[in-house]
């Protein structure tokens, strides 16, 4: 008998005096409230699988009746295919540079990995990415973006800009559940023996030193965006070993330190430090070199709905920069691209849209004719839409491995009792947990007392080595196994997996407060930069593309973070505006609008 059946059966037996039935779904409202109050009734989750139905439709598109023609045709200067961070960044850069004749096709989910949901009122929550590190000096594209959206208040290009204090994470920002107690930070140095704590200190000092390390080409060894990092083989050679191998070679052997670094790799890359490239593992620490005038080093930017707050702000700024009159064609359109083809001096894009949802009747088709196209979609999608082989990208050899994720949000009425130690923080992590802990959506809301309700959002990468929710002793042996399990798992199985860290911390008491659950499943959530990822010749070929079809997605870097996605989006837009070089030369002339010329010599650099 599994855990859920045991709880339901036990509840039915214990409530016999109330005339309840053991079949939980047939219990009355009063009985259900009673069971929830004693932690024996778990709410049934709402499960979202963004992109899965659209992906299957795209896979099967070749079998659709060829006689069905496009029902509408749109002519535009630039078509942006994908409404994630890369596509939105491209639209923002074009509008800011004075080009307003563009159309963005949303794709399966506007916002992509920066999407969000809400339980109503102040109870917004992220369905994906939930924070942004302070932008490094090299991330001028992010600084420009944050200044334009009001997140940076003053001096965006200073060493320490002034940020909107509401966006800077409030204290306490993070804590670690270790040996039954909550500790400050994510390394249990205060509970470790002296020799282990010394290793913690030495590791942190080492990665701090790497923030200023430079290669023989004068570039920083680890820069974000990755395109601006040193190409010195002394540094890029780290890509040939795993992060775990590098740590052991450097004498970092403490199990608590390995657990911490493994957590960091799973957090940003969706795979453990035994698989992730040492270069990527060090990039996680050493590229984060931003500072703020009004926050401690290491602070991050966050909002109740995660990075969807930036999606909303960027959309508003695009409207403002375009300044088009009421009644003008919108710059966004629902649907997804099915086929991208160059035809003479233009690019033809066939798109499909299901007004009532995928599978609810035949799709409506429309065609876009554009002078330039930006493919701002994951590479595994672009491989089915665009002729990537013509650019030198062979999907069989060059597609990066992708990690699967679950992002699960729980609405709580009141707060569950806490274990001893540091109080509830924004980010709460279980040392060695199967998940990556949980964030508190109401943490940033400035109030004198705790709110009556809140949302805990738990993050779970589904590593190939992680056990499934159906059998704690079984393992997912491959990425394909993981996606098959995700596609077929029941809501109960998904929630069993999603609550792994919450059960460790709160036990059954958690269900006395949780009354609604939403689980977002992402089968291809992010690229994982495994050993050798820097040498991906196909990705390099797409990065160099400078014709009528351009590419913009974090997959081009092999690292799925906001800064990389925004870099490729703004860079593609700058190429169209005429201010991005095709080489690493800084001697360029910007032919875009005045607003595009800001620090162009820095932020338009390429590899």
Secondary structure, 3 states (H helix, E strand, C coil): CCHHHHHHHHHHHHCHHHCCCCCHHHCCHHHHHHHHHCCCCCCCCEEECCCHHHHHHHHCHHHCCCCCCCCCEEEEEEEEECCCHHHHHHHHHHHHCCCCCEEEECCCCCCHHHCEEECCCCCEEECCCCEEECCCCCCHHHHHHHHHCCCEEECCCCCCEEECCCCECCCCCEEEEECCEEEECCCCHHHCCHHHHHHHHHHHHHHHHHCCCECCCCCECCCCCHHHCCCCHHHHHHHHCEHHHHHHHCCCCCHHHHHHHHHHHHHHHCCCCCCEEHHHHHHHHHCCCCCECCECCCCEEECCCCCHHHHHHHHHHHHHHHCCCCCCCCCEECCEEEEEEEECCEEEEEEEECCCCCCCCCCEEEEEEEEEEEECCCHHHHHHHCCHHHHCCCHHHHCCCEEEEEEEEEEEECCCCCCCECCCCCEEEECCCCCCCEEEHHHHCCCCCCCCEEEEEEEEECCCCCCCCCCCCCCCCCHHHHHHHHHHCCHHHHHHHHCHHHHHHHHHHHHHCEEEEEEEEEEEEEECCECCHHHCHHHHHHHHCCCCEEECCHHHCCCCCHHHHHHHHHHHHHHHHCCCCCCCCCCCCCCCCHHHCCCHHHHCCCC
